[in-house]
Amino acid sequence: MQDAQIHALTTQVLWICFVLAVVFGAVAQRTHFCTMGAVADIVNMGDWSRMRMWALAAGVAIVGFNAMVALGWLEAGDSIYATPKFVWLSNALGGLMFGFGMVLASGCGSKTLVRLGAGNLKSLLVFIVLGLAAFATLKGVTAVWRVATVDRAALTLPAGQDLPSLLAGAIGVARPALALGLGLIVGGALLVWALARPEGRSGETLLGGVATGAVIAAVWWASGRLGHVAEHPQTLEEAFLATNSQRMESLSFVSPIAYTIDWLLFFSDTTKVLTLGIVTTVGVVLGSALVALATRTFRWEGFGGVEDTANHMVGAVLMGVGGVTALGCTIGQGLSGLSTLSLGSVVALAGILLGAVLALRYQVWRLERTA
């Protein structure tokens, strides 16, 4: 494959992922898809409708990803989520920080982009602060802290940390077949639970869940199948085009926000090129804005006071540091990572959910105290 072909293929991957992100943003704005909102509905009102939407998305993504593994199109180990190095403490503590922070900031990274597209100026501040905190945790002062502390608590597994890789050798079943079986079992269980009640079969829930899960799987295909080059002409090594991690990627919204800010600040630097994370970040904002304008729900919204501003800033810092430490957010670990059946993603997701519940309880305590 020649350089011109590589460039053309990279452009194709970026356009496909951009369009898919526009769809994600439009659907999220239309259906109010939000992991933090789903947890808040349960804790505050006992309403499981949005959690069923989330479970539907997770089920579709898990079945879709593992079906592609069975077809030989993808390998879970080609992602950051399923490497043999299991950073369990980073996953757990980072997830806890992210979950607590997303409640303070009124939504996770993806919800921040969706709200920004609908005119929420509070989300603009969260976007900037989250991006700066994430970049510092990727390459700056908090990165030094991360590497020197929590990242050291790691286990090196004999195979990738995805369940098919871990179990394949133990039970003597080929990994592709095992991936298909486990994907159908785990993903199917989530689908059955999501659809078991009438609220899980409503039009809005079906749209939000199925479309979101399908977008996650489709981005995996674009990055891991279409964008995979067995031998790059410049390095003569295997490559996944247009990704910051140099591995195949799907949607995630912590590190990509940091890379988006970096790209905007150093736009004239020719080494700063568009990547999957950057175009999907922009795509979500655009998709949300299109729906908000079309439905006349676009409106400018600012902070209610000093405490509101402080909460959003602290929440953004926690999300930026926690999201990078955990290797992902509610979408990155919660859907993209979980679709690989990674142990780290399960731990990170558990931390995120626990952090969100603790933050919601904290908010209730604060309200009762001020009353």
N, C-alpha and C positions, 0 to 999 in steps of 0.2 A: 504494500500500500504506500503510495506516494504522499508527500507533504500536502499537496493540494487536495487529495482525497481525505486526508486526516482533517484538514480545515473544514471541508464541506460536511463531513460527518459530525464534527463537533458542533457546527452551526445547526445542523438538523436536530441533534440531541437537545441543544439549548432551546430551540423553538418549541419542540414537543413538550419539554418540561415546563416552559413558560405558559403554554396554553393549558396544560393540566393544572398548574397552580392558579390560573385565572378561574378555572372551573371550581377548584377547591375553595377559593375565596368567595366566589359567587354563591356556592352552596352553603358555606358556613354562615354567610350574611343572611341568606334566605331562611335557613332552618334553625339558626341560633346554635349551631354545633359548637360545643365548648365543654372541655373536660372539667374545668373548674366549676362551671355552671351546673354540670351534672352532679358533682359532689355537693355543691351548695343546695341544690334542690332536695337532695336526700336528707342532708343534715338539718336544714331549716324547715322543710315542708313535708318530708317523707315521700316526695314525688320521684319515681324512678324512670320517668319517660325519657329524659335526655341520657341517662345512663344506658338505657336499652339502645338508644341511637349509637352511643359510643361502642357498646358491645357488638352491635351489628357491623360497624365499621371495622372493628378489630377482627371479627370472624371472617369477613370478606377478604381483608388483607392477608390473614394467615392462610386461608385456603388458596388464594391467588398466588402468593409467593411460593408456597410449598408445591403447588402444581407445576410451577415453572422449574423448581428444583428437580422434580420427578422427570420432567421433559429434558433435563440436561441443559437448560438455558441459563440457570443461575447456580451459584454456590454460596451458601450462607457465609462461609469463611472469607469470602471476598469483600465483606462489609466490615465496618468497625465494631459491629455488635457481637460477632461470633468468633473472635480470635481466641486462641488458647489461653491468653492472659485474662483471668477473671478478677477484675479490680472491685471486689465486693464492697469494700468500705467506701470507695469513691462513688459507686453506684448508689449505695444506701444513703450516705450523708449528703451527696449532691442532690439526690432526689428529694430528700427531706427539706433542704434549703429551697429548692425550686418550688416545691408544693406550697410551702409557707409563703414564699414571695409572690406566687401568682395570685393568691387571695388578696394580699395587700395591694397588688397592682391591678386588681379588677380583671384578671385574665392572664393566661399563659402567653407564650410568644406568638402563637398563631392568632389567638384572640386579639392581641395587641395590634397585629397587622390588619385584621378584619375591622376592628373599631377605628383604626386610623383611616382606612378607606371610607368609612362612613362619616368622617369629619370630627372624630374625637381627638381634641388637642392634648388631653391627658396622655393618650397613647403615644403621641409624638415624643413627649418627654420620656416615657417608659422605653420607647424604641431606642432613643439616644443613650440613655443611661445603661440599659440592658446590653446594648452593643459594646459600649466602652468597658463595662465590667467583664463581659465575655471575652473581649480581646485581651484584657489584662490577664485573664485566667488561661488563655491560650498561649500567650507569649510574654506576659509582663510580670508584675510583682506577685500577683496571686497565683500565677503559674508556678513560680518558684516554691511558694508555700504548698501548692497542690502536689507537685512532684516529690517534695521532701517529706511529706506527711502521709496523707491518705492513699496516694498511689502506690506506696510501698507495701501496703497490706493487700497483697495479690497472691492468687494461686495460679500456677501454670498447669493447665489441664493436659491430659495426653492427646486430646483432640480439640476441635473447636468447641466453644461453650454452648452451641446450639444443641438441642436435645437429640436430633437425628445423628449428629456426629458422635455425641457422647454414648449413645445407646447402640450404634451400629456394630461396633466391635464386640460389645458385651453379649449381644443376643444373636449375632451372626446373620443379620439381615442387611442387605445392601442399603446404603444411605439414601439414594433417591426413592426407593420404595418405602423406606421408613419415614422419610419426609412427607410423602404423600399421605401415608396412613396417619401419622401424628397430626398433620395439618388438617385432615378431614375430621379427626376426633376432637381436637382442641377447638379449631375454627367452627366445626359443626355444632359443638356444645354451646358456644357463644351465640351462634345464630338461632339455635333452638330456644335458648333462654330469652334472647331479645324479642323473638316473635311469639313467645308463649302468651303474652297478654295483649289485649286490644290496643293499648297505647303504643306497643311495639310494632303494630301493623298499620299505624296511621300513615297518611301520605307524606307528611313532613318527616317522620322518623325514618321511613323507608328511603326517602330521597337523601337525607343527611347521612344515614349509615351506609347505604350501598354505594352512593357516589363517592364518599370520602374513602372508603376501603378500596374501591376500584382505582381511584387516583393514586393511592399509595402503591398498589401493585403495578400500575402502569408506569409510574416513575422508576420503580425497580427495573422493569423491563427496558425502559429507555436507557438507563444508566448501565445496567449490568449485562444486557444482551446486545442492544443496538450500539451502545457506546464502548463495547469491549473490543480491544484490539490485541490480538495474540502477540504481535511483534511491532512495536512502534518504530517507525523508520529512523528516528533520531536516537533512541536509547537501545533499540533492539531487544526491548523487554516488554512484557505484558503491560497493558495500560487500560485504564478506564477514563475516557475522555471527559473533560469539562467538570471535574470534581476537585474540591480543595483537599480532600483526604487521600487522593490518588487511589481510592477504592470505589466500588460501586456505592451509590447513595440513593436514598429516597427522601421524602420530605422531612425536614427538621428545621427548627426556627430559633436557635440560640447562636451557635457559631455562624450560621449564614447571615444573621443580622450584623454580627461583627464584621464579617467579610464585605458586606454591602456598604457599611460605613467606611471601611478601609478603601474600597474601590471608589467611592464618591470623593473622599478626601484626596486621593492620589491618582485621580483620573488621567492626568497627563503622563503618568509613569507607564510606559508601554509594557512593563512586566505585570501590571495589574489588569488581568483579563476577566471577562465574564465567566462565571462558573454556574453550575446547576443551582447551588445555594443562593447565589445572588439573583438570578432570574426568577426563581420560585418565590423569593421574598417580595420582589416587585410585583410578580403576578398575582399574589394573594391580595395585595392592596388594591390593585386594579380591578380584580374580580369583585371584591366587596364594594368598591366605589360604583361600579356599573350597576349593580343590583340596588344599592342605596339610592342612586339617582333615578333609576327607572321606577322604583316603588315610592319615591318621594319621602324616603326616611333619612336622607342625608341631612345632617344638621351639625353645626359647630357646637362643641361642648367643652367647657373648661373646668378648672378645679373649683371645689366648693369652699376651700379655705386652706390655711397653713397645714393643718393636720392631714387633710386629704392629699396635699402635695407631698408631704413627708412620707406618708404611707406608700404612695406610688413610687417615690424614689428609692426607699428602702427595699420595697418589693422588687423593683427592677434590678437592683444590685444583687439581691439574693438569687433572682432568676439567672442573671448573667454568670455569676460565680458557680451556682449550683448546677445549672444546665451543662456547662462545660465539664465540671467535675464528674457529673453523672453520665456523661457522653450522650446527652440528649434531653429532650423536653417531653411534654405530654404527647406530642406528635412524633418526635424523633425516637424516643425510647418506647413511649406508650403505644404507638401504632407501627411505625416503620421497624423499630427494633423488635417489638413483640412478634411481628409477622415472621421473623427468622427463628422464633422459638428459643431465643437466647436466655440463658440464666440471668445474665447481667441486666437484661431488659425487665425481667420479672422483678428483680430486686429494686431497680430504679423506679419502676412504676409503683411498687408497694411504698417506697419512700415518698414519692410524690403525693400519693393518696393520703398517707398518714400526715404529711406536712400540711396538706390542704385542710384536713379535719381539725388539726391543732390550731391552725390560723382562724378558722371559722369559729371555733370555741373561744379563742382569744378575743375576737371581735364582739361576741356576745358578752363576754366578761367586761370588756371595755364599756359597752353600752349600759350594762347594768350598773357599773360603777359610777358613770357620769350621771345616770338617772337618780 
